[in-house]
Amino acid sequence: MLRTHSPVRALTVADRDEALAVCATDPAANVFVSARILEGALGSHQGELLGFADGGGLRSLCWVSANVVPVAVDEESLSAFTGRLRRRRRECSSLFGPAEAVLPLWQRLSRYWGRAIAVRDDQPMLSIDRHPRDLGVPLDRLVRRARAEEVDAVVPAAAAMFTEEIGYPPYSGSDAPYRAGVSSLIARGHTFVRTEDGRVIFKADVGSVGQGVAQIQGVWVAPSHRGRGLAVPAMAAVVQQVQDEIAREVTLYVNNYNAAARATYRRVGFVHKGRFATVLL
């Protein structure tokens, strides 16, 4: 039987620069994958980066771990990635990324993977590259990087945010793996908090950094402090510190129906830059 060569393969450290060049076609939209590459994912076992190559080199990517994240895909690469992914349903808990890539990929995969828990098909991707202080936005001077010894206070806040956003808690039984992830973000200086009497009342994380872009995630205000005008100056303080010390362009994506969050980000100075989608499995 004649075997045809697949255009999809698992990438290695030798493909690092070429894979980053694919991400650089849209650094803001592709920061999650570029961050994983820069963190050394191609030389570790934290996930797998698939590449689609034609005669001219790498054209598209797809990160595969607990999350599936496509990069710079087209009809041909989407079909090829689907062929590789269709038997890997149990490994994945979500798909996310630019809506024009995620939604057609899910349309193909759903034939094999079945129904999703939820499909959030309209998540504005927002960006800010101007300093909030230059825009006249007040900064909350009490917002700062979380300290290692504060992990016990940060974990409940992070878990509460996850549960509100996703609809179920981030762990059952032991919190050790989840706690380790929270601790890692704190150790890297990527968790920002405001505390009151030892309790976290505001939190935001830098989830990904790559190619001049930092993506914010996990933004949360304690229910007891909502409606008090805390969110705008706190978020502005996070953005300002990230721009000063990590990356000039700051992005995030938000559910379209979350009017309060969208208003907050607009007041901080974020502008609409694209559309994301998330499929929860």
C-alpha positions as CSV (number, residue, x, y, z in Angstrom):
1,M,0.0,0.0,0.0
2,L,1.3,3.4,-0.9
3,R,1.7,5.7,2.2
4,T,1.4,9.4,1.9
5,H,3.5,11.8,4.0
6,S,1.4,13.7,6.5
7,P,1.8,17.5,6.5
8,V,1.3,17.5,10.3
9,R,4.1,16.6,12.7
10,A,5.0,17.2,16.3
11,L,7.6,20.0,16.5
12,T,10.9,19.9,18.3
13,V,13.4,22.5,19.6
14,A,14.8,22.6,16.1
15,D,11.5,24.2,14.9
16,R,11.5,26.9,17.6
17,D,12.4,30.0,15.5
18,E,10.1,29.0,12.6
19,A,7.2,28.3,15.0
20,L,7.7,31.7,16.7
21,A,7.7,33.3,13.2
22,V,4.2,31.8,12.6
23,C,3.0,33.2,16.0
24,A,4.5,36.6,15.0
25,T,2.0,37.0,12.2
26,D,-0.4,38.2,15.0
27,P,1.5,38.4,18.3
28,A,-1.5,39.6,20.4
29,A,-3.8,36.8,19.2
30,N,-1.1,34.1,19.4
31,V,0.6,35.1,22.7
32,F,-0.5,31.9,24.5
33,V,1.4,29.6,22.1
34,S,4.4,31.9,21.7
35,A,4.7,32.0,25.5
36,R,4.7,28.2,25.7
37,I,7.4,28.0,23.1
38,L,9.5,30.6,24.8
39,E,9.1,28.8,28.2
40,G,10.7,25.7,26.6
41,A,7.7,23.6,25.7
42,L,9.3,22.1,22.6
43,G,11.9,20.5,24.9
44,S,9.6,19.3,27.6
45,H,6.5,17.1,28.1
46,Q,4.1,19.8,29.2
47,G,2.2,19.6,25.9
48,E,2.7,19.0,22.2
49,L,2.9,21.6,19.5
50,L,1.8,20.3,16.1
51,G,3.0,22.0,12.9
52,F,1.5,22.0,9.5
53,A,4.1,22.4,6.8
54,D,4.0,22.6,3.0
55,G,6.9,22.9,0.6
56,G,7.5,26.5,1.9
57,G,7.9,25.5,5.6
58,L,5.7,25.8,8.6
59,R,2.3,27.5,7.9
60,S,0.1,26.7,10.9
61,L,0.4,25.5,14.5
62,C,-1.8,23.8,17.0
63,W,-1.0,23.5,20.7
64,V,-2.4,20.4,22.3
65,S,-2.5,19.7,26.0
66,A,-5.4,20.3,28.4
67,N,-6.1,23.2,26.0
68,V,-6.2,23.0,22.2
69,V,-5.1,26.3,20.6
70,P,-4.8,26.8,16.9
71,V,-2.5,29.4,15.2
72,A,-2.7,30.8,11.7
73,V,-4.9,28.0,10.4
74,D,-6.7,27.7,7.1
75,E,-9.1,25.1,5.6
76,E,-6.3,22.7,4.6
77,S,-4.5,22.8,8.0
78,L,-7.7,22.6,9.9
79,S,-8.6,19.4,8.2
80,A,-5.1,18.0,8.8
81,F,-5.1,18.9,12.5
82,T,-8.6,17.4,12.9
83,G,-7.2,14.1,11.6
84,R,-4.5,14.1,14.3
85,L,-6.8,15.3,17.1
86,R,-10.0,13.3,16.6
87,R,-8.9,10.4,18.9
88,R,-7.5,12.7,21.7
89,R,-10.8,13.8,23.3
90,R,-9.9,12.6,26.8
91,E,-6.8,14.7,26.9
92,C,-8.4,18.0,26.4
93,S,-10.7,20.2,28.5
94,S,-11.1,23.2,26.2
95,L,-10.3,24.9,22.9
96,F,-9.6,28.6,22.7
97,G,-8.1,31.2,20.6
98,P,-9.1,33.4,17.7
99,A,-12.8,32.7,16.8
100,E,-12.1,32.4,13.1
101,A,-9.8,29.4,13.9
102,V,-11.5,27.8,17.0
103,L,-15.0,27.7,15.7
104,P,-14.3,25.9,12.4
105,L,-11.9,23.5,14.2
106,W,-14.6,22.7,16.7
107,Q,-17.2,22.2,13.9
108,R,-14.9,19.4,12.6
109,L,-13.9,17.9,15.9
110,S,-17.4,17.8,17.3
111,R,-18.2,15.0,14.9
112,Y,-15.8,12.9,16.8
113,W,-15.8,14.4,20.3
114,G,-19.5,14.9,20.8
115,R,-21.3,17.8,22.6
116,A,-19.5,20.6,24.5
117,I,-20.4,21.8,27.9
118,A,-20.5,25.4,26.5
119,V,-19.4,27.2,23.4
120,R,-18.5,30.9,24.0
121,D,-18.3,32.1,20.5
122,D,-18.1,35.9,21.0
123,Q,-15.3,36.9,23.4
124,P,-13.9,40.3,22.5
125,M,-10.1,40.4,22.6
126,L,-9.0,43.7,24.0
127,S,-5.6,45.4,23.9
128,I,-3.9,48.5,25.5
129,D,-0.5,49.8,24.6
130,R,-0.8,53.2,26.1
131,H,0.0,53.9,29.7
132,P,-3.2,54.3,31.9
133,R,-1.4,57.1,33.8
134,D,-1.0,59.0,30.5
135,L,-4.7,58.5,29.8
136,G,-5.6,60.1,33.1
137,V,-6.9,56.8,34.7
138,P,-6.3,56.7,38.5
139,L,-4.0,53.9,39.7
140,D,-4.7,52.0,42.9
141,R,-1.4,52.3,44.7
142,L,-2.3,49.3,47.0
143,V,-2.2,46.8,44.0
144,R,1.1,45.0,44.0
145,R,2.7,41.7,43.2
146,A,1.6,38.8,45.4
147,R,4.3,37.4,47.8
148,A,5.2,33.7,48.1
149,E,4.0,33.6,51.7
150,E,0.5,34.7,50.5
151,V,-0.3,31.6,48.5
152,D,-2.9,30.6,51.2
153,A,-4.8,33.8,50.6
154,V,-4.4,33.7,46.8
155,V,-5.6,30.1,46.2
156,P,-9.2,30.7,47.5
157,A,-9.5,33.9,45.4
158,A,-8.2,32.1,42.3
159,A,-10.5,29.2,42.8
160,A,-13.5,31.5,43.3
161,M,-12.7,33.3,40.1
162,F,-12.4,30.0,38.2
163,T,-15.6,28.6,39.6
164,E,-17.5,31.8,38.7
165,E,-16.1,31.8,35.2
166,I,-16.3,28.1,34.2
167,G,-19.2,26.9,36.4
168,Y,-17.4,24.3,38.4
169,P,-14.4,24.3,40.8
170,P,-10.8,23.9,39.5
171,Y,-10.1,20.8,41.7
172,S,-11.8,18.2,43.8
173,G,-10.1,16.5,46.7
174,S,-6.5,17.6,47.1
175,D,-5.7,21.2,46.0
176,A,-2.0,20.4,45.6
177,P,-1.8,20.6,41.8
178,Y,-3.9,23.7,41.6
179,R,-1.9,25.3,44.5
180,A,1.3,24.5,42.6
181,G,0.1,26.4,39.6
182,V,-0.9,29.4,41.7
183,S,2.5,29.3,43.5
184,S,4.3,29.2,40.1
185,L,2.6,32.4,38.9
186,I,3.4,34.1,42.2
187,A,7.0,33.0,42.0
188,R,7.3,34.5,38.5
189,G,5.9,37.8,39.7
190,H,2.8,37.3,37.5
191,T,0.1,37.6,40.1
192,F,-1.1,41.0,41.3
193,V,-3.3,41.5,44.3
194,R,-4.8,44.0,46.6
195,T,-5.4,42.7,50.1
196,E,-7.4,43.9,53.1
197,D,-6.8,42.4,56.6
198,G,-4.8,39.5,55.0
199,R,-7.6,38.7,52.6
200,V,-7.3,39.1,48.8
201,I,-10.0,41.5,47.6
202,F,-8.6,41.9,44.0
203,K,-6.5,39.6,41.9
204,A,-5.2,39.5,38.3
205,D,-2.6,37.2,36.7
206,V,-0.3,37.5,33.7
207,G,-1.0,34.2,32.1
208,S,1.2,34.5,29.0
209,V,4.1,36.7,27.8
210,G,5.7,36.6,24.4
211,Q,6.8,38.7,21.5
212,G,6.2,42.0,23.3
213,V,2.7,41.0,24.5
214,A,1.4,40.1,28.0
215,Q,-2.0,38.5,28.3
216,I,-4.0,39.1,31.5
217,Q,-6.3,36.4,33.0
218,G,-8.0,35.5,36.2
219,V,-9.3,39.1,37.0
220,W,-11.4,38.9,40.1
221,V,-12.9,41.3,42.7
222,A,-14.3,39.8,46.0
223,P,-18.1,39.9,46.0
224,S,-18.0,42.0,49.2
225,H,-16.1,44.8,47.4
226,R,-18.0,44.9,44.1
227,G,-19.8,48.1,43.2
228,R,-17.4,50.2,45.2
229,G,-15.3,51.5,42.3
230,L,-12.4,49.3,43.0
231,A,-12.0,47.5,39.6
232,V,-11.0,50.4,37.3
233,P,-8.0,51.8,39.4
234,A,-7.0,48.3,40.4
235,M,-6.9,47.0,36.8
236,A,-5.2,50.2,35.7
237,A,-2.5,49.6,38.3
238,V,-1.9,46.1,37.0
239,V,-1.7,47.3,33.4
240,Q,0.7,50.0,34.3
241,Q,3.0,47.7,36.3
242,V,2.9,45.1,33.5
243,Q,3.8,47.7,30.9
244,D,6.6,49.1,33.0
245,E,8.2,45.8,33.8
246,I,7.0,42.9,31.5
247,A,5.6,43.9,28.1
248,R,4.3,47.1,26.5
249,E,1.2,45.7,25.0
250,V,-1.3,44.1,27.4
251,T,-4.2,42.0,26.2
252,L,-7.1,40.0,27.5
253,Y,-10.3,38.5,26.3
254,V,-13.7,38.7,28.0
255,N,-17.2,37.2,27.5
256,N,-19.3,39.5,25.3
257,Y,-22.2,39.3,27.8
258,N,-20.1,40.5,30.7
259,A,-21.1,44.2,30.4
260,A,-19.6,45.2,33.7
261,A,-16.2,43.8,32.9
262,R,-16.2,45.3,29.4
263,A,-17.1,48.7,30.8
264,T,-14.3,48.4,33.3
265,Y,-11.7,47.6,30.6
266,R,-13.0,50.3,28.4
267,R,-12.5,52.9,31.2
268,V,-8.9,51.6,31.8
269,G,-8.2,52.3,28.1
270,F,-8.5,48.9,26.4
271,V,-9.6,48.9,22.8
272,H,-11.2,46.1,20.7
273,K,-8.6,44.2,18.7
274,G,-10.2,40.9,17.8
275,R,-12.6,38.1,18.6
276,F,-11.8,35.0,20.6
277,A,-13.9,31.9,21.2
278,T,-13.7,29.2,23.9
279,V,-15.2,25.7,23.8
280,L,-15.5,24.1,27.2
281,L,-15.4,20.3,27.2
